[in-house]
């Protein structure tokens, strides 16, 4: 009976190791995205507050360069009211961090490369 328990534990242990590798790969992908947004922010040389910079990072982690988002998604993700989300989006467009996107409805944006 002890042998059977050992084998089952060994099987589970192997599965856990595989999961750990997947998580580590995910962390590498996230880190790559953070580097990308840092380069965009440094190129734009905008003097954003710490809070705004955190908001930008959270938006980028969620949407990256490829996904389109609007004010309601910003409100939900960052827990902002409508006026705060609109002001943030406006400031990001002015700083050329994000750009308006056509073909997805009014008020849609994506990160500018």
Secondary structure, DSSP 8 states (H G I E B T S, - for coil): -HHHHHHHHHHHHHHHHHHHHHHHHHHHHHHHHHHHHHHHHHHHT----HHHHHHHHHHHHHHTTT--EEHHHHHHHHT--HHHHHHHHHHHHHTTSEEE-SSS-TTEEEE--
